[in-house]
Amino acid sequence: MTTPRVPGPPKTSNTSTSVIDPDQLEELDPEAELDVGTSLWAVVFAGGIGTRFWPISTPDRPKQVLPLVDARPLIADTLSRLSPLVPAHRVLVVTSADIAEVLHAAIPDLPRRNLLIEPRPLGTAAALAWGAQEISRRAGPKTVFCALHADLAVDYHDAFHDTLRQAAQLASTDSWLVTIGAKPTRCEPHFGYLKPGLPLDSFVSMADGGACHVEHFVEKPSLALADTLIADGALWNTGVFVWQAQTVLDELAARVPEISHGLPYLSAGELPLFEEHITSTISIDRGLLERSDRVVVMQAAFGWDDVGTWASLRRVRELDDTGNGVFGPAQCIDSSGNIVHSENGEIVVYGVSGLLVVSIDGLTFVTTLERAAELGPLIAQLPPHLRVRPGKTPPIS
């Protein structure tokens, strides 16, 4: 497996499945009584197709099953990253019905009943509520779990586990919503930022594994504001969270009216009624974290990046000597800083820099990495047969 090139410190069908049917829920997990380091659960958000990776991301092979960082699907990398701290039987994956089958094929070790299939996109706050409720039922309301997205790149896996253990220990002792912040390595306007405030323990600094209250969040700031935030000590919001199941459910009920009226139905195992009472989709960040006074931040001891656009692959893929990130058969000659993705024969890139070159069955796509950051306007102007290409699901390693 190729280690992602992520900056970081060198520290040591209609599938309305009856997943929510109470008759099919397992008994309380005896591991829930053990130390949090051995009973931690996880909820992974893996919905959506990922149109920013057009043309290789399609309904038949969504972003989560693509080998974007290394030879394995993103979702398989996510489960591998959690293991052995969180084994597959304690991981719940929330996804959508249109991609559920291909997603599960990429992670066959995940028990089928751990795939939570949304009837429609409900927003990550609702997905979090479902995951928290399932964990509460299966392992008890005080069970600690981490929540994260499937499209993250993480370096230094031992440090990742150490950070999760520390966050889990804090979350287990009180009703904190623990978010993991990463120290920025560049000015990045496409990320979310959070500003640490007063420490929870004045004798333990954040650098030594302590936590701070979060003063405020800023989502996708301008370049100038991002510079100011970084200078003021703000951290990137990694989208990795740790908390108790009941703490999450209580805070969602108190802070997120967009879904709160549906929570009693979710508790009763009535997913259709829960869905019916969601008034609007809302994210975890805007719906819960920006409204709660229980949010604290711990700093990541691992390297982190978001696999959100083609350009991000230059930061997370293994690069050649001149900074080209290549997948498939390709030759880069007198060229630097390109991303080349070939599933359809040899590609030769000569004398160019900063390009994206993609070749799949019947289609070649070339643009600059800068323009590839937002493909919505392009896709909107394409003829219908090019907007969603069937493609072939890449082999799963």
Secondary structure, 3 states (H helix, E strand, C coil): CCCCCCCCCCCCCCCCCHHHCHHHCCCCCHHHHCCHHHHCEEEEECCCCCHHHCCCCECCECHHHCCCCCCCCHHHHHHHHHCCCCCHHHEEEEEECCCHHHHHHHCCCCCHHHEEEECCCCCHHHHHHHHHHHHHHHHCCCCEEEEEECCEEEECHHHHHHHHHHHHHHHHHCCCEEEEEECCCCCCCCCEEEEEEEECCCCCCHHHCCEEEEEEEEECCCHHHHHHHHHCCCEEEEEEEEEEHHHHHHHHHHHCHHHHCCHHHHHCCCHHHHHHCCCCCCCHHHHHHCCCCCEEEEECCCEEEECCCHHHHHHHCCECCCCCEEECCEEEECCECCEEEECCCCEEEECCECEEEEEECCEEEEEECCHHHCCHHHHHHCCHHHHCCCCCCCCCC
